[in-house]
């Protein structure tokens, strides 16, 4: 185990490049097992969750090679139908191997997938979609079978689940007939997976909408695909710059991924310049929360795309501690995401935890260096942002490996922005 030791209290400044999207590349690794031909992924981030997914693919029989940010996967001879227990427990996206195994081998067996402990994360939509396509699902033993080829169907998701949409896309592209997914997720990483599948030969209509129509094909082929940049990583570094009063330029961004984030930054009185391939946040801005009409306390809440991403709630909550005024955060999707606020209060944040879903922040607060822990990926990054704002003494962020699961070369990028950070064995 390792920890970050951070001497904060000064604005960040500099330029960095956005990494490839964690949430796009993980399902792509599973999708590569849909074909016997080679799938090459470029702009793959060097993060722990990618390592685990590649290890699962190799365990199932795929040939995996990696050179820098380029990964080649060839699943010509799949043999194993059962995913290793210890690997399933490390990533939630381990469940996405079920659809490829059903198509290739007719059966998949795994243990309940792991991931961040941010509250209950339903798998019911996965089970519903697979059953509607003809799979036999034992949701107690996590045993999945396809005694007959999967058949297309009309599906209505009771939640716009990202991973379920990705999973059923992979199940539908090789199913017989046509599948329609209503109330599908349309996040940028979901659409990037769909683009990869289309490059492999899939027929998918309705991209960037909540209705996806998939016409099954007999087989998929190989492809080479560049993974889209990670808008969650970008938003985290923008929140860091705003919280410290610094300036930042982030390259390799996609303009259309940041409109809602821009609106939320405006609520904090922060301006960003969203260009076609980069985002610029000028230095020296003082975050001031802008009241709603009539002087009402504004609210930041999350929701399915194109609403504010749930993964951005934690970094923006830290930004609020450094902003003049009062604001309410309403986390609607996960009941455990706000647990990290307690350490923020110990650091000096003026926060009122109303219930597991709502927190009121009044700022600015002078945060003090403390020893804190990363409870999940996004909260871990939020604690790093808080540490960069803290003064008096160094801040120690334990369990650094949690942050490594989702942020590539985090200390290297932070040092490029002028942050005094070192990694130590815990």
C-alpha positions in Angstrom: 0.0 0.0 0.0 1.1 3.6 -0.6 0.1 7.1 0.2 0.4 10.6 -1.2 2.1 13.3 0.9 1.0 16.7 -0.3 2.1 20.2 0.7 -0.8 22.4 -0.4 -1.8 26.0 -0.2 -0.7 27.4 -3.6 -2.4 27.7 -7.0 -1.8 25.1 -9.7 -0.6 26.2 -13.1 0.3 24.5 -16.3 -0.8 22.2 -19.2 -1.6 18.5 -19.3 -3.1 16.1 -21.8 -6.3 14.2 -21.1 -5.9 10.5 -20.8 -8.0 7.9 -22.5 -11.4 7.2 -20.9 -11.4 4.6 -18.2 -15.2 4.1 -18.6 -14.8 3.6 -22.3 -11.8 1.2 -22.5 -13.0 -1.3 -19.8 -16.0 -2.4 -21.8 -14.0 -2.4 -25.0 -11.6 -5.0 -23.6 -14.6 -7.2 -23.0 -16.0 -6.4 -26.4 -12.7 -7.6 -28.1 -13.7 -11.2 -27.1 -16.8 -11.0 -29.4 -14.5 -11.8 -32.4 -11.7 -14.2 -33.2 -9.8 -11.5 -35.0 -7.4 -8.9 -33.4 -8.8 -5.8 -31.8 -6.3 -3.0 -31.3 -7.1 -0.2 -28.8 -5.1 3.0 -28.8 -4.9 5.8 -26.2 -5.4 3.2 -23.5 -4.7 4.7 -20.0 -2.2 3.1 -17.7 -4.5 2.4 -14.7 -5.1 -0.5 -12.4 -8.7 -1.3 -13.6 -7.3 -1.7 -17.2 -4.7 -4.1 -15.9 -7.3 -6.2 -14.2 -9.6 -6.4 -17.2 -6.7 -7.4 -19.5 -5.8 -10.1 -16.9 -9.3 -11.4 -17.0 -9.2 -11.5 -20.9 -5.9 -13.4 -20.8 -7.2 -15.8 -18.2 -10.2 -16.6 -20.5 -7.8 -17.5 -23.3 -7.2 -14.3 -25.2 -3.8 -13.2 -26.4 -3.0 -9.8 -24.9 0.0 -7.6 -25.8 0.7 -4.0 -24.7 3.1 -1.4 -25.9 2.8 2.0 -24.3 -0.8 3.2 -24.8 -1.5 0.6 -27.5 -3.2 -2.7 -26.5 -3.8 -5.7 -28.9 -6.3 -8.4 -28.0 -6.8 -11.5 -30.1 -9.4 -14.0 -28.7 -9.1 -16.8 -31.3 -9.2 -19.6 -28.8 -11.4 -19.0 -25.8 -11.6 -21.9 -23.5 -12.5 -20.8 -19.9 -16.1 -20.1 -19.1 -15.5 -19.1 -15.5 -14.0 -15.8 -14.4 -11.5 -15.9 -11.5 -13.0 -14.9 -8.2 -10.1 -12.7 -7.1 -10.3 -10.7 -10.3 -14.1 -10.3 -10.4 -13.9 -8.7 -6.9 -11.6 -6.0 -8.2 -13.7 -4.4 -10.9 -17.4 -4.0 -11.5 -17.0 -4.3 -15.3 -16.0 -7.9 -14.9 -19.7 -8.7 -15.6 -19.3 -7.4 -19.1 -17.5 -10.5 -20.1 -20.7 -12.5 -19.8 -22.2 -11.5 -23.2 -19.0 -12.3 -25.2 -18.8 -15.7 -23.4 -22.4 -16.5 -24.1 -21.9 -15.9 -27.8 -18.6 -17.7 -28.0 -19.0 -20.6 -25.5 -22.7 -20.6 -24.5 -21.9 -20.2 -20.8 -20.4 -17.8 -18.3 -19.8 -18.1 -14.6 -18.5 -15.4 -12.3 -18.7 -14.1 -8.8 -20.5 -10.9 -7.9 -18.4 -8.0 -9.4 -16.6 -5.6 -7.2 -15.8 -1.9 -7.7 -16.2 1.2 -5.5 -18.3 1.0 -2.3 -20.4 4.0 -3.1 -23.8 2.3 -2.3 -26.0 -0.2 -3.9 -25.3 -0.7 -7.6 -28.1 -2.8 -9.1 -27.4 -5.6 -11.6 -31.1 -6.2 -12.3 -31.0 -4.3 -15.6 -28.3 -6.7 -16.9 -30.3 -9.7 -15.9 -33.5 -8.3 -17.4 -31.8 -7.6 -20.8 -30.0 -11.0 -21.0 -33.2 -12.9 -20.1 -35.2 -10.9 -22.7 -32.6 -11.9 -25.4 -33.0 -15.6 -24.4 -30.2 -16.2 -21.9 -30.9 -18.4 -18.8 -29.7 -16.4 -15.8 -29.1 -17.7 -12.3 -28.8 -14.4 -10.4 -27.9 -16.2 -7.1 -25.0 -18.2 -8.5 -24.1 -15.7 -11.2 -24.3 -18.5 -13.7 -25.4 -17.6 -17.3 -26.2 -19.9 -20.1 -27.3 -19.6 -23.8 -28.8 -23.0 -24.7 -29.9 -21.4 -28.0 -28.6 -18.4 -30.0 -29.7 -15.1 -28.5 -32.7 -13.5 -30.2 -33.4 -9.8 -30.6 -36.1 -8.1 -28.5 -37.6 -4.8 -27.5 -36.2 -3.7 -24.1 -37.2 -0.9 -21.8 -34.6 -0.2 -19.1 -36.1 1.0 -15.8 -32.9 3.0 -15.3 -30.5 4.4 -17.8 -27.7 2.2 -16.6 -24.4 2.8 -18.3 -22.9 -0.7 -17.8 -26.2 -2.4 -18.6 -26.5 -0.5 -21.8 -22.9 -1.5 -22.7 -23.5 -5.1 -21.8 -26.8 -5.5 -23.8 -25.2 -3.7 -26.7 -22.6 -6.5 -26.8 -25.2 -9.1 -26.4 -27.4 -7.7 -29.1 -24.9 -7.1 -31.9 -24.6 -10.9 -32.5 -28.2 -11.8 -31.6 -30.6 -12.9 -34.3 -33.0 -10.2 -35.5 -33.4 -6.6 -34.2 -33.0 -5.4 -30.6 -34.3 -2.0 -29.5 -33.1 -0.5 -26.2 -35.4 2.2 -24.8 -34.1 4.5 -22.1 -30.5 3.5 -22.9 -27.6 5.4 -21.4 -25.9 7.8 -23.9 -22.8 8.9 -22.0 -19.7 9.6 -24.2 -18.0 6.4 -23.1 -21.1 4.4 -24.1 -21.2 6.0 -27.5 -17.4 5.3 -27.9 -18.0 1.6 -27.2 -20.8 1.6 -29.8 -18.4 3.2 -32.3 -15.9 0.4 -31.8 -18.6 -2.2 -32.3 -19.6 -0.5 -35.5 -16.0 -0.5 -36.7 -16.0 -4.3 -35.9 -19.0 -4.7 -38.2 -22.0 -4.2 -35.9 -25.1 -2.4 -37.1 -26.2 0.1 -34.5 -28.5 3.1 -35.0 -29.5 5.9 -32.7 -26.1 7.0 -31.4 -26.3 9.9 -29.0 -29.9 9.3 -28.2 -31.7 7.2 -25.6 -33.1 4.7 -28.1 -30.6 2.3 -29.7 -31.6 -0.1 -32.5 -29.3 -3.0 -33.1 -29.6 -5.3 -36.1 -27.7 -8.5 -35.3 -25.0 -9.7 -37.6 -23.5 -13.2 -38.0 -20.0 -12.3 -37.0 -17.7 -9.4 -36.0 -14.2 -8.7 -37.3 -11.2 -7.0 -36.0 -10.7 -3.2 -35.7 -8.3 -0.5 -34.6 -9.9 2.2 -32.4 -8.6 5.2 -30.5 -10.2 5.5 -27.1 -12.0 8.8 -26.5 -10.5 11.1 -23.8 -11.8 11.0 -20.3 -14.1 13.9 -19.5 -14.3 12.8 -15.8 -10.5 13.1 -15.4 -10.6 16.5 -17.2 -13.4 17.7 -14.9 -11.4 16.7 -11.9 -8.3 18.7 -12.9 -10.5 21.7 -13.8 -12.1 21.5 -10.3 -8.6 21.4 -8.8 -7.5 24.5 -10.7 -10.7 26.4 -9.7 -10.4 25.4 -6.0 -6.8 26.6 -5.8 -7.3 29.8 -7.8 -5.0 28.4 -10.5 -5.0 28.3 -14.3 -4.8 25.2 -16.5 -5.0 24.1 -20.1 -6.0 20.5 -20.8 -5.4 19.2 -24.3 -7.1 16.4 -26.3 -10.7 17.1 -25.1 -14.0 16.8 -27.0 -16.0 20.0 -27.0 -19.4 18.4 -26.8 -18.6 16.6 -23.5 -18.5 19.6 -21.3 -21.6 21.7 -21.8 -23.3 20.7 -18.5 -20.0 20.9 -16.6 -19.6 24.4 -18.0 -23.0 25.4 -16.6 -22.0 24.1 -13.2 -18.7 26.0 -13.2 -20.8 29.1 -14.0 -22.7 28.5 -10.7 -19.4 28.9 -9.0 -18.5 32.1 -10.9 -15.8 30.2 -12.8 -15.3 30.7 -16.6 -13.7 28.2 -18.8 -13.0 28.4 -22.5 -14.1 25.2 -24.3 -12.3 25.0 -27.6 -12.5 22.2 -30.2 -9.6 20.2 -28.8 -8.6 21.8 -25.5 -10.1 23.6 -22.5 -8.5 26.7 -20.9 -9.3 27.9 -17.4 -7.7 31.4 -16.8 -5.8 31.8 -13.5 -6.7 34.1 -10.7 -10.5 33.5 -10.6 -12.2 33.7 -7.2 -14.9 31.1 -7.0 -18.2 32.7 -5.8 -21.4 30.8 -5.7 -24.1 32.4 -7.8 -27.5 32.4 -6.1 -30.6 31.2 -8.0 -33.3 33.7 -9.0 -34.6 35.5 -5.9 -31.5 34.8 -3.9 -32.3 31.1 -3.4 -29.5 28.7 -2.5 -28.4 26.9 -5.7 -28.2 23.2 -6.0 -25.9 20.8 -7.8 -27.4 17.4 -8.5 -26.4 14.5 -10.7 -28.3 12.4 -13.3 -28.0 10.4 -16.5 -26.3 12.1 -19.5 -26.5 14.9 -20.4 -27.0 15.9 -16.8 -24.1 16.4 -14.4 -22.1 13.2 -14.0 -22.3 11.5 -10.6 -18.5 10.9 -10.7 -18.0 14.7 -10.6 -19.9 15.3 -7.4 -17.0 14.7 -5.1 -14.4 17.0 -6.8 -17.0 19.8 -7.1 -17.9 19.4 -3.5 -14.3 20.2 -2.5 -14.5 23.2 -4.9 -17.5 24.4 -2.9 -15.5 24.5 0.3 -13.2 27.1 -1.3 -16.0 29.2 -2.8 -17.8 32.2 -1.3 -21.4 31.4 -0.5 -23.7 28.4 0.2 -24.7 25.6 -2.1 -26.6 22.3 -1.8 -25.3 19.0 -3.3 -28.0 16.4 -4.0 -26.5 13.0 -4.9 -29.4 11.1 -6.3 -27.8 8.0 -7.7 -25.6 6.5 -4.9 -26.3 6.6 -1.1 -22.6 6.1 -0.2 -20.8 8.7 -2.3 -21.1 11.4 0.4 -19.4 9.5 3.1 -16.1 11.2 2.4 -17.5 14.5 3.6 -16.6 13.6 7.2 -12.9 13.9 6.6 -13.4 17.2 4.9 -15.2 18.5 8.0 -12.2 17.3 10.1 -10.0 19.3 7.7 -12.1 22.4 8.4 -14.9 22.4 5.8 -18.1 24.1 6.8 -20.4 21.3 5.7 -23.8 20.0 7.0 -24.6 16.4 6.0 -28.4 16.4 5.8 -28.8 12.8 4.9 -26.9 10.2 2.8 -27.8 12.0 -0.4 -27.6 15.8 0.5 -24.8 18.0 1.8 -24.8 21.8 2.3 -21.5 23.6 1.9 -20.7 27.1 3.0 -17.4 28.6 2.1 -14.7 29.6 1.8 -13.0 27.4 4.5 -9.4 27.2 5.5 -8.6 23.6 5.2 -5.9 22.1 7.4 -3.6 19.2 6.5 -4.8 15.9 7.9 -4.3 12.2 7.4 -7.2 11.0 5.3 -8.1 7.9 3.2 -9.3 7.3 -0.3 -12.7 5.5 0.1 -13.3 5.3 -3.7 -11.8 6.5 -6.9 -13.6 9.9 -7.2 -13.5 10.6 -3.5 -9.8 9.8 -3.5 -9.2 12.4 -6.2 -11.4 14.8 -4.2 -9.2 14.3 -1.1 -6.2 15.1 -3.3 -7.9 18.4 -4.4 -8.6 19.2 -0.7 -5.0 18.4 0.2 -3.8 20.9 -2.5 -6.0 23.6 -0.8 -4.9 22.7 2.7 -2.3 24.7 4.7 -0.4 24.6 8.1 0.9 21.1 7.6 1.2 18.4 4.9 -1.8 16.3 4.0 -1.5 12.5 3.8 -3.9 10.7 1.5 -3.8 7.0 2.3 -4.8 4.1 0.0 -3.3 5.8 -3.1 -3.9 2.6 -5.1 -7.6 3.4 -5.2 -6.9 6.6 -7.1 -4.6 4.6 -9.4 -7.6 2.6 -10.5 -9.1 5.5 -12.4 -6.5 8.3 -12.8 -3.4 7.8 -15.0 0.0 8.9 -13.6 -1.8 11.2 -11.1 1.3 12.4 -9.3 3.2 13.0 -12.5 0.3 15.2 -13.8 0.0 17.0 -10.5 3.7 17.8 -10.4 3.4 19.2 -14.0 0.9 21.6 -12.5 3.2 22.6 -9.7 1.8 20.5 -6.9 4.3 19.4 -4.2 3.4 15.7 -4.0 5.3 12.5 -3.3 4.2 8.9 -3.1 5.5 6.9 -0.1 5.1 3.3 1.0 2.4 3.3 3.7 
